[in-house]
Structures are given as C-alpha cells and as structure tokens.
Amino acid sequence: MEEQISLSKYTQALITSLKQIIPKTPPDDLSKIYVSQTVSFFAFAYEKIRNAVEYREDHQLRRAAIERILKRRLMINPDGKAASVTPSIGAKPIIDIKDS
C-alpha cells in the first residue's frame, strides 16, 4: 500500500510558483552584438596567453577577472557612475575587492 506524503504550505507554494515560471524569450537581432572574427580571435588568444602566464586557482581567477572588469570600467568612467551599474550593485564589489 502506498503512503501519501503531505506537503507543507511552503512547499506547495514553491511548487505552484515554479509551475508559473514563464520561459525567457530569446533576444531579437537588434540586441545582439556582432564582433569581427579578427577581434574575436585576438580576444580569445589574449585570454589564453594571459591565463597561461598568470596561472591561479579558480577562486583567484574569478577575483582577478572581477578586478580587471572593474579597472576597465573605472578607466572608461572614472566617477563610477554609469547607467548600467547602479550604486547599490556597483559599490559593494569595489569595497569587497579593496578589503580582500
């Protein structure tokens, strides 16, 4: 004889909300960025060479990538104010990296 398992109201709410998730629509052609094959190749080669020269553990690779991205963004926009990065999102990683 099979036994029925009773689910809590929280589990039932989770299942209901998971069933209501709408799949994301793929981006249209206007929002895609196209890069020439030459630029793509040089970017790929640069990253491979940089990784070979600067071997680090996985967590250090992530940290170094975040540092590079932030340095690049701050070089382009020194005040750190950009439409794509809000102060609540952008300010915390800068503080975390400086403290590390």
PyRosetta script that sets phi, psi and omega in degrees:
from pyrosetta import init, pose_from_sequence

init()
pose = pose_from_sequence("MEEQISLSKYTQALITSLKQIIPKTPPDDLSKIYVSQTVSFFAFAYEKIRNAVEYREDHQLRRAAIERILKRRLMINPDGKAASVTPSIGAKPIIDIKDS")
pose.set_psi(1, 134.1)
pose.set_omega(1, -178.7)
pose.set_phi(2, -85.2)
pose.set_psi(2, 141.5)
pose.set_omega(2, 179.6)
pose.set_phi(3, -101.2)
pose.set_psi(3, 134.0)
pose.set_omega(3, 178.4)
pose.set_phi(4, -89.0)
pose.set_psi(4, 136.8)
pose.set_omega(4, 179.1)
pose.set_phi(5, -98.0)
pose.set_psi(5, 129.3)
pose.set_omega(5, 178.5)
pose.set_phi(6, -92.0)
pose.set_psi(6, 132.9)
pose.set_omega(6, -179.4)
pose.set_phi(7, -96.7)
pose.set_psi(7, 146.6)
pose.set_omega(7, 178.1)
pose.set_phi(8, -71.0)
pose.set_psi(8, 165.4)
pose.set_omega(8, -179.3)
pose.set_phi(9, -65.2)
pose.set_psi(9, -29.8)
pose.set_omega(9, 178.8)
pose.set_phi(10, -69.1)
pose.set_psi(10, -41.6)
pose.set_omega(10, 178.4)
pose.set_phi(11, -66.8)
pose.set_psi(11, -40.8)
pose.set_omega(11, 177.9)
pose.set_phi(12, -64.2)
pose.set_psi(12, -39.5)
pose.set_omega(12, 177.4)
pose.set_phi(13, -64.9)
pose.set_psi(13, -39.0)
pose.set_omega(13, 177.4)
pose.set_phi(14, -63.5)
pose.set_psi(14, -46.7)
pose.set_omega(14, 179.4)
pose.set_phi(15, -61.5)
pose.set_psi(15, -42.4)
pose.set_omega(15, 178.7)
pose.set_phi(16, -62.5)
pose.set_psi(16, -45.1)
pose.set_omega(16, -179.4)
pose.set_phi(17, -68.3)
pose.set_psi(17, -33.8)
pose.set_omega(17, 177.6)
pose.set_phi(18, -67.1)
pose.set_psi(18, -34.5)
pose.set_omega(18, 178.5)
pose.set_phi(19, -71.1)
pose.set_psi(19, -22.3)
pose.set_omega(19, -177.6)
pose.set_phi(20, -91.2)
pose.set_psi(20, 0.2)
pose.set_omega(20, -178.9)
pose.set_phi(21, -66.3)
pose.set_psi(21, 131.5)
pose.set_omega(21, 179.2)
pose.set_phi(22, -97.1)
pose.set_psi(22, 128.1)
pose.set_omega(22, -180.0)
pose.set_phi(23, -65.1)
pose.set_psi(23, 146.1)
pose.set_omega(23, 179.9)
pose.set_phi(24, -70.1)
pose.set_psi(24, 142.5)
pose.set_omega(24, 175.9)
pose.set_phi(25, -83.9)
pose.set_psi(25, 143.8)
pose.set_omega(25, 179.6)
pose.set_phi(26, -66.0)
pose.set_psi(26, 148.7)
pose.set_omega(26, -178.9)
pose.set_phi(27, -65.6)
pose.set_psi(27, 148.7)
pose.set_omega(27, 178.8)
pose.set_phi(28, -80.7)
pose.set_psi(28, 173.7)
pose.set_omega(28, -177.2)
pose.set_phi(29, -65.9)
pose.set_psi(29, -24.7)
pose.set_omega(29, -178.5)
pose.set_phi(30, -71.3)
pose.set_psi(30, -29.0)
pose.set_omega(30, -177.1)
pose.set_phi(31, -90.9)
pose.set_psi(31, -2.0)
pose.set_omega(31, 178.6)
pose.set_phi(32, -82.1)
pose.set_psi(32, 147.3)
pose.set_omega(32, 177.4)
pose.set_phi(33, -107.3)
pose.set_psi(33, 129.3)
pose.set_omega(33, 178.5)
pose.set_phi(34, -106.4)
pose.set_psi(34, 133.4)
pose.set_omega(34, 180.0)
pose.set_phi(35, -125.3)
pose.set_psi(35, 141.6)
pose.set_omega(35, -179.3)
pose.set_phi(36, -64.9)
pose.set_psi(36, 156.7)
pose.set_omega(36, -179.5)
pose.set_phi(37, -65.1)
pose.set_psi(37, -32.4)
pose.set_omega(37, 179.9)
pose.set_phi(38, -64.9)
pose.set_psi(38, -48.0)
pose.set_omega(38, 179.6)
pose.set_phi(39, -64.0)
pose.set_psi(39, -41.8)
pose.set_omega(39, 179.2)
pose.set_phi(40, -61.3)
pose.set_psi(40, -43.6)
pose.set_omega(40, 179.8)
pose.set_phi(41, -63.0)
pose.set_psi(41, -46.2)
pose.set_omega(41, -179.4)
pose.set_phi(42, -64.7)
pose.set_psi(42, -37.1)
pose.set_omega(42, 177.1)
pose.set_phi(43, -64.8)
pose.set_psi(43, -42.6)
pose.set_omega(43, 178.6)
pose.set_phi(44, -63.0)
pose.set_psi(44, -48.2)
pose.set_omega(44, -179.2)
pose.set_phi(45, -62.6)
pose.set_psi(45, -42.5)
pose.set_omega(45, 179.1)
pose.set_phi(46, -58.9)
pose.set_psi(46, -47.0)
pose.set_omega(46, -178.7)
pose.set_phi(47, -64.5)
pose.set_psi(47, -39.6)
pose.set_omega(47, 178.8)
pose.set_phi(48, -64.3)
pose.set_psi(48, -46.1)
pose.set_omega(48, -179.7)
pose.set_phi(49, -65.6)
pose.set_psi(49, -43.1)
pose.set_omega(49, -179.9)
pose.set_phi(50, -61.6)
pose.set_psi(50, -41.2)
pose.set_omega(50, 179.0)
pose.set_phi(51, -67.2)
pose.set_psi(51, -36.7)
pose.set_omega(51, 179.6)
pose.set_phi(52, -68.2)
pose.set_psi(52, -40.8)
pose.set_omega(52, -178.7)
pose.set_phi(53, -73.6)
pose.set_psi(53, -38.6)
pose.set_omega(53, -173.0)
pose.set_phi(54, -110.6)
pose.set_psi(54, 64.3)
pose.set_omega(54, -178.4)
pose.set_phi(55, -70.2)
pose.set_psi(55, 129.7)
pose.set_omega(55, 178.1)
pose.set_phi(56, -143.0)
pose.set_psi(56, 167.9)
pose.set_omega(56, 173.8)
pose.set_phi(57, -71.1)
pose.set_psi(57, 165.6)
pose.set_omega(57, -176.1)
pose.set_phi(58, -56.2)
pose.set_psi(58, -49.0)
pose.set_omega(58, -177.7)
pose.set_phi(59, -65.3)
pose.set_psi(59, -31.5)
pose.set_omega(59, 177.4)
pose.set_phi(60, -73.2)
pose.set_psi(60, -32.9)
pose.set_omega(60, 176.6)
pose.set_phi(61, -63.9)
pose.set_psi(61, -44.0)
pose.set_omega(61, 178.5)
pose.set_phi(62, -61.9)
pose.set_psi(62, -43.7)
pose.set_omega(62, -179.7)
pose.set_phi(63, -64.1)
pose.set_psi(63, -43.2)
pose.set_omega(63, 179.6)
pose.set_phi(64, -64.3)
pose.set_psi(64, -37.8)
pose.set_omega(64, 178.8)
pose.set_phi(65, -65.7)
pose.set_psi(65, -42.2)
pose.set_omega(65, 178.5)
pose.set_phi(66, -63.5)
pose.set_psi(66, -42.6)
pose.set_omega(66, 178.0)
pose.set_phi(67, -60.4)
pose.set_psi(67, -45.1)
pose.set_omega(67, 179.6)
pose.set_phi(68, -61.6)
pose.set_psi(68, -43.9)
pose.set_omega(68, -178.9)
pose.set_phi(69, -63.5)
pose.set_psi(69, -44.8)
pose.set_omega(69, -179.7)
pose.set_phi(70, -66.1)
pose.set_psi(70, -41.1)
pose.set_omega(70, 177.9)
pose.set_phi(71, -61.3)
pose.set_psi(71, -43.2)
pose.set_omega(71, 179.9)
pose.set_phi(72, -62.6)
pose.set_psi(72, -45.1)
pose.set_omega(72, -179.8)
pose.set_phi(73, -65.4)
pose.set_psi(73, -39.9)
pose.set_omega(73, -179.7)
pose.set_phi(74, -72.3)
pose.set_psi(74, -28.3)
pose.set_omega(74, 176.7)
pose.set_phi(75, -69.3)
pose.set_psi(75, -40.0)
pose.set_omega(75, 179.7)
pose.set_phi(76, -71.9)
pose.set_psi(76, -40.0)
pose.set_omega(76, -176.5)
pose.set_phi(77, -131.9)
pose.set_psi(77, 86.7)
pose.set_omega(77, -172.7)
pose.set_phi(78, -57.9)
pose.set_psi(78, -32.1)
pose.set_omega(78, -179.8)
pose.set_phi(79, -76.1)
pose.set_psi(79, -11.0)
pose.set_omega(79, 178.5)
pose.set_phi(80, 77.5)
pose.set_psi(80, 8.4)
pose.set_omega(80, 179.9)
pose.set_phi(81, -99.3)
pose.set_psi(81, 119.3)
pose.set_omega(81, 178.6)
pose.set_phi(82, -142.6)
pose.set_psi(82, 156.1)
pose.set_omega(82, -179.8)
pose.set_phi(83, -66.8)
pose.set_psi(83, -30.8)
pose.set_omega(83, -175.6)
pose.set_phi(84, -85.3)
pose.set_psi(84, -17.2)
pose.set_omega(84, -179.8)
pose.set_phi(85, -119.5)
pose.set_psi(85, 113.2)
pose.set_omega(85, 179.0)
pose.set_phi(86, -83.6)
pose.set_psi(86, 153.0)
pose.set_omega(86, -179.2)
pose.set_phi(87, -56.2)
pose.set_psi(87, -35.1)
pose.set_omega(87, -178.0)
pose.set_phi(88, -68.5)
pose.set_psi(88, -29.2)
pose.set_omega(88, 179.6)
pose.set_phi(89, -90.4)
pose.set_psi(89, -45.9)
pose.set_omega(89, -172.6)
pose.set_phi(90, -76.4)
pose.set_psi(90, -29.2)
pose.set_omega(90, -174.2)
pose.set_phi(91, -73.4)
pose.set_psi(91, -37.6)
pose.set_omega(91, -175.9)
pose.set_phi(92, -62.9)
pose.set_psi(92, -49.6)
pose.set_omega(92, -179.2)
pose.set_phi(93, -62.3)
pose.set_psi(93, -33.1)
pose.set_omega(93, 179.0)
pose.set_phi(94, -64.6)
pose.set_psi(94, -43.1)
pose.set_omega(94, 178.8)
pose.set_phi(95, -65.7)
pose.set_psi(95, -42.7)
pose.set_omega(95, -178.9)
pose.set_phi(96, -62.2)
pose.set_psi(96, -41.9)
pose.set_omega(96, -178.1)
pose.set_phi(97, -69.5)
pose.set_psi(97, -38.6)
pose.set_omega(97, 179.1)
pose.set_phi(98, -65.3)
pose.set_psi(98, -34.6)
pose.set_omega(98, -178.8)
pose.set_phi(99, -76.9)
pose.set_psi(99, -22.7)
pose.set_omega(99, -176.2)
pose.set_phi(100, -70.7)
pose.dump_pdb("model.pdb")
